[in-house]
């Protein structure tokens, strides 16, 4: 009896630690998922990157779309029994997992997924130069937006307000997060605010400007958490993250960034098949699926912008 009680205590403690960790890591625990054709979804089994019927490493900002999208795809392709999906910043994937052997949560992860996608086509071109990828397509678009607390208590009207001294800001870090490295920083430069807001710092998990501008650790969805906790007033995010937060009933809302500062004309999600993947044929089927009205409609329902028929054609890099 005592042994059973001890085991139950261990189980309950493990579950409690898991819940606390999930709340602290801004959902990082959900970055690695295996979708089974049965409908079961497993979280955090990094080893599936070596064994699943289809392995995809995707830009992390589409994490909210994956469950609906993959279930629809598997419903149309029931022979693809398991799909492993990783959704973290693509720069980290490229440098730490595709170009060298990387570890996730202390475990080695496959260097040869079937598919890689990024918000920066230059990532795919680097793979092409190394003989690791030949073809690609543009499958969806996004744009920048400011996230604030519900009711916009700080009365933030647009990106020029980021110059205000009374705001605490939380932005994606410029080292590993493409949203800021390629788009957010460019927006601030266009507005003439980059030096004032970032002090030209390049770091993560840090104050770029002490007490004023925080750079996230790994993922821009840390910003919604900081705003909810009262640790920040505003942050640069994707429009899709505002849509997702509101759909979850979180006390957050968005402030639109006008074009061209929202970078809508430049944010292209590029995807390609890795030449050394184990399941290239399944990867090809997924790219073809992305061009369907069903797939585009799912992305659009989460706030993404559809790609054109020409962009969706699979072309050489």
Steps between C-alpha positions, in 0.01 A plus 500: 500500500780743590669426168178582311460826692860596420445430130181706499687789665772481237243504218314796650825692552606434141166625369519810717854576381382458141215747547728756665763455229240550229387827656858621533627404156233683299389175339847382397398150610259494207766572240549129424195298408430169333163470330366148452241408239285370788462860621738460794751782552822436694707785643875522537612164360811635323597149389209497258706734280688185397206266450178681399343450157544872432734737689456876474699784657294818461518868597365514854246777443257254338479274806131581549403372154665161516242283671216591264726502193671168566177324589345617174806389305510158668129460443577525129817288525420224748804294400727764658462357847713742704615857443762664721477880502748738662405868523785720622680803348637387162840662548556272798391200294732587211812567706446255783327201340547494122857623457631322808383235744279670751331411825151589618423470870830314533418244229647473152258588222506393136708708258296366207132595534288463189388865495639830623315834492608852590385862483832576327559342160874555544495216752382270221757641257778416747378140503489504121865609481593204718305258282237438768195650325407561136136612484268726695171686500354804677196377686372780726562857620482695826550854630623679810268633770536642849359296788363677807285415801124480450345845493834650395552664843813683384313654205753384241391619157770367271869417454615860547382473862788259561709816541314583822707488817212374714470161328668171589546297184553130424631409156632184332875469538708603196737205519273205426151631424436585138199716580730759655830427327351546153182701551454662843843660501449623144170659603667682788774624269241620249339698782834634620452333839737204495781648706265658752303182561774235477823693567620287205535205739503144368424261783226275634345458844625849564414866546609676180414823680491438874149503637356604163560247221519126562616248237341155529683174565386280216152573374297813438202341672682582823379857442129423558596337830699804608213735414251284691728499805537878491869473412457681167258745342554425133688276261553433132330174397342347192137587432425129529610501863250771583226300324601186689516672839153651457360166384628348825325769701827643632487864622697629203434696183682649205585843366537502123824606336437675167670396178779506404626485859312172568723333237201320350649533152821323607392227744501185287488154658725274292497121520702227335578130502834391647694283256620259768163452670377145553151575370545733202187371324288580806660842512400559140141409584498752784625782277231415247243502780606851607390625158143378552213728593444298819854560627499867405163548669631346824797738505274794418269416790796557736579842354754405236481640148455262209773442245424549132466202263832597342677512837362159592662336197805292595803662335879456497693708755 
